[in-house]
Structures are given as C-alpha cells and as structure tokens.
Amino acid sequence: MYDNYFRIILLITGILIIIFIIFSSKNKRKYKVYKTKNYDIKKTIDIKTNENLKNKKEININLQSTKSTNDTESKISLTANKSKQMVLSFEPNEEKNYIIIHSVAKNYFNIKEIYEFMNKKDFFLNDNGYYDKLYSDKYTSHIKFSVINSQDPGYLDKDRLSNPRIKGLSFFMQLPMNLDPIETFNEMVKDAKSFSKKYKGVLIDSNKKIINNKITNQLKNSITIYQNEF
C-alpha cells in the first residue's frame, strides 16, 4: 500500500516539474516564432538610405521580394523625393552685339500691311509681341533676326498697340549666333529693303545714314571682325 502511494506522489511531482519547465521556457521567449510549411524565415530585412531624411520630404517605399525553396529574401529600398533645384548655366559669358538697320516710313506704316508682309516672309509673332524669323531643321531651331517697332516698347502685336500707325521698324540680328552671320545679314537687308520699297520707307543705319553699298560693306566687315574675336 505504501509503495503505491509513494509511486503516485512521484508521478504527480514529475508532472508538476514538466509543467513548470514548459511554462518557464515560454515566459523567457521575447517574440513568438512562426513557421511556414517547409521552412523558417531566417534572414533579416535591412533598410538602407543614401539620403539624410527630413520630416517634410515625401518618402517612397518600394518592396521587392524574391523566393527560393530554402529561404525567403526581401529587399526594401527607402528613397526620399528631392526638392526641385535651380538649373544653372556654366557656359562662358559672351559679349552680345547687335547689328541694326531701320526702315523709317515717309508717312506711317499700317499694322495690317506689316502683318501681311511678315506672314508672306515666314516671320512668327513671339510672346514678347514682335517678330522673329527662324531657321529650323529636324533637330534644331535658331532665330535669324527679329523685327520690332522702332518706338518703345517695341510691340507689333496689334492687341498691345494703342496706335495702329507705325513710324518705323527696326530689323536686328544678335551676335554671336549658330548660323552663318554674313548670310543671315544679307537676308535681313534683303527683307528690310523689300519692305521699305513696298510700303514707302527709307532704310537707314543706327547713325541715321541712308544705307548704301558702302555702309552695307562696313556692317559686313564689323560682323567678320566680331566673329574672328569671339
């Protein structure tokens, strides 16, 4: 009888010890471990950034995951959208030079006549309210020369004009340019002469001298000298 009683006590004691060990081992675990069907997730996930993030920046998180039969690898890329930056030009500063000739009306030029001429000669009215003649091909576009009202502020846009009668037009080209400047100058003089002849104007230079072959050649020489210097 005493032997059976002693065995029961030992059995109960053993069961209590096993229960104690199980509960104590569970309490020592900091995190629960979850297992998949065939494997454990063993590899850690690293978060890396190349930027020092500020609170006000927008953050994009892109998650890419690749799986194999033995383990799971996940990569997280953390990026911050940069604020827009000003684009600065580091091209060398070039001195600008202008070649200008004027067509002065004997009376007045009418804005309708100017529009008609500019359209036939393939000029384009720009956002500043005056005309540009362009060279363009499949890849580039350059201004050859421009035409403005000789009176300030230079508008030839009829919607900006207070008076449709124009006293004079100024034809000008800017140096340096990406085109042949002598060829461009010849075209500008040709258009200015054509306009002056058709609408009764007088073609003069910046010194108010009537343009002739001598002055034309002088202007060409100044263009050539400038091109050689710059």
C-alpha positions in Angstrom: 0.0 0.0 0.0 2.8 2.4 0.9 4.6 1.5 -2.3 1.6 2.5 -4.4 1.1 5.8 -2.5 4.8 6.7 -3.0 4.6 6.0 -6.7 1.6 8.3 -7.1 3.4 11.1 -5.3 6.4 10.7 -7.6 4.2 10.7 -10.7 2.4 13.8 -9.6 5.7 15.5 -8.7 7.1 14.6 -12.2 4.1 16.0 -13.9 4.3 19.3 -12.0 8.1 19.6 -12.8 7.3 19.1 -16.5 4.5 21.7 -16.5 6.8 24.2 -14.7 9.6 23.7 -17.3 7.2 24.2 -20.2 5.7 27.5 -18.7 9.1 28.9 -17.7 10.6 28.3 -21.2 7.6 30.1 -22.8 8.0 33.1 -20.5 11.6 33.5 -21.4 10.8 33.9 -25.1 10.7 37.6 -26.2 9.0 37.0 -29.5 6.9 34.3 -30.9 8.3 32.2 -33.7 6.1 31.4 -36.6 7.0 28.6 -39.0 5.9 28.1 -42.6 5.1 24.7 -44.0 8.6 23.7 -45.1 11.0 26.3 -43.8 11.6 29.1 -41.3 12.1 32.8 -42.2 15.7 33.2 -41.1 17.1 36.3 -43.0 16.7 39.8 -41.6 15.5 42.8 -43.6 17.8 45.7 -43.9 16.6 49.3 -44.5 19.2 51.4 -46.3 19.1 55.0 -47.5 21.6 57.2 -49.3 19.9 60.4 -48.1 19.6 62.1 -44.7 15.8 62.3 -44.5 14.0 65.3 -43.2 10.4 65.3 -41.8 9.0 67.4 -44.6 10.2 65.3 -47.5 8.0 62.8 -49.2 9.1 59.2 -48.9 8.5 56.4 -51.3 9.0 52.8 -50.1 9.4 50.1 -52.8 9.2 46.5 -51.8 10.7 43.8 -53.9 10.5 40.1 -52.9 12.2 37.0 -54.3 11.6 33.5 -53.1 13.6 30.2 -53.3 12.9 26.8 -52.0 15.1 27.2 -48.9 14.6 30.7 -47.7 12.9 34.0 -48.3 14.8 37.1 -49.2 13.2 40.6 -49.1 14.7 43.9 -50.0 13.3 47.3 -49.1 14.6 50.4 -50.7 13.8 53.6 -48.9 14.1 56.8 -51.0 13.3 60.4 -50.5 12.0 62.8 -53.2 14.4 65.7 -53.6 13.1 69.2 -53.9 13.5 70.9 -57.2 16.8 72.6 -57.9 17.6 75.6 -59.9 19.3 74.8 -63.2 22.4 76.9 -63.5 24.2 77.5 -66.8 28.0 77.3 -66.7 28.6 78.4 -70.3 31.2 81.2 -70.7 29.7 84.7 -70.7 29.8 86.0 -74.2 29.5 89.7 -75.0 26.3 90.3 -77.0 26.5 92.5 -80.1 23.6 93.7 -82.3 23.5 94.7 -86.0 20.6 97.0 -86.5 19.0 98.7 -89.5 15.9 100.8 -89.6 13.1 101.2 -92.0 11.5 104.7 -91.4 8.1 105.4 -93.0 7.8 108.5 -95.1 4.4 108.8 -93.5 3.3 105.8 -91.5 3.3 102.0 -91.8 -0.1 100.4 -91.2 -0.1 97.4 -88.9 -2.2 95.5 -91.4 0.5 96.0 -94.0 3.1 94.8 -91.6 1.1 91.7 -90.7 0.7 90.9 -94.4 4.4 91.3 -95.2 5.5 89.2 -92.2 3.2 86.4 -93.0 4.4 86.2 -96.6 8.1 86.2 -95.4 7.5 83.5 -92.8 8.0 85.6 -89.7 6.5 84.5 -86.4 5.0 86.7 -83.8 6.6 85.8 -80.5 5.4 86.0 -76.9 7.1 89.4 -76.5 4.9 91.0 -79.2 7.4 91.3 -82.0 8.5 89.2 -85.0 11.3 86.5 -85.3 12.5 84.9 -88.5 13.7 81.4 -87.7 15.9 78.8 -89.2 14.8 75.3 -88.3 15.6 71.7 -89.3 14.6 68.3 -87.9 16.7 68.8 -84.8 17.3 72.5 -84.0 15.7 75.9 -84.3 17.5 79.2 -84.2 16.5 82.9 -84.6 18.0 84.5 -87.6 16.9 88.0 -86.9 13.9 90.0 -85.5 11.7 92.9 -86.3 10.3 95.4 -83.7 8.5 98.7 -83.6 11.1 101.4 -83.6 9.2 103.2 -80.9 9.2 101.9 -77.3 8.2 99.3 -76.1 8.7 97.7 -79.5 5.3 95.9 -79.8 4.0 94.8 -83.2 1.2 92.7 -81.7 -2.0 94.6 -82.7 -3.6 93.6 -79.3 -0.9 95.6 -77.5 -0.8 98.6 -79.7 -2.5 101.8 -78.7 -2.0 103.2 -82.3 -2.1 101.0 -85.4 0.1 103.5 -87.3 3.8 102.7 -87.0 6.5 105.2 -87.7 9.3 102.8 -88.2 10.6 99.2 -88.0 13.9 98.0 -86.6 15.5 94.9 -88.1 18.2 93.4 -85.9 20.4 90.3 -85.5 22.3 89.2 -82.5 25.9 88.1 -82.4 27.3 85.5 -81.8 24.9 83.1 -83.5 24.9 79.5 -84.5 24.3 80.4 -88.2 26.4 82.0 -90.8 26.2 85.7 -89.8 27.1 87.1 -93.2 24.4 85.0 -94.9 21.9 86.0 -92.2 22.8 89.7 -92.6 22.3 89.5 -96.3 18.8 88.0 -95.8 17.9 90.7 -93.2 19.0 93.5 -95.5 17.1 92.0 -98.4 13.8 91.7 -96.3 14.3 95.3 -95.0 14.8 96.7 -98.5 11.8 94.8 -99.8 9.6 96.1 -97.0 10.8 99.7 -97.4 10.3 99.7 -101.2 6.8 98.2 -101.0 5.5 100.4 -98.2 7.4 103.7 -98.9 10.1 103.6 -96.3 13.7 104.7 -96.1 16.4 102.3 -94.9 18.9 103.9 -92.5 21.6 102.6 -90.1 22.0 103.4 -86.4 23.7 106.7 -87.2 20.7 107.7 -89.3 22.6 107.5 -92.6 20.8 106.1 -95.6 22.1 102.6 -96.2 24.0 102.1 -99.4 26.6 99.6 -100.6 29.4 101.3 -98.7 27.5 101.1 -95.3 26.4 97.6 -96.1 30.1 96.5 -96.6 31.1 98.3 -93.4 28.5 96.4 -91.4 29.7 93.1 -93.0 33.3 93.9 -92.0 32.2 94.6 -88.4 30.5 91.2 -88.4 33.6 89.5 -89.7 35.8 91.2 -87.1 33.5 90.2 -84.3 33.4 86.6 -85.5 37.2 86.5 -85.5 37.4 87.9 -82.0 34.8 85.7 -80.4 
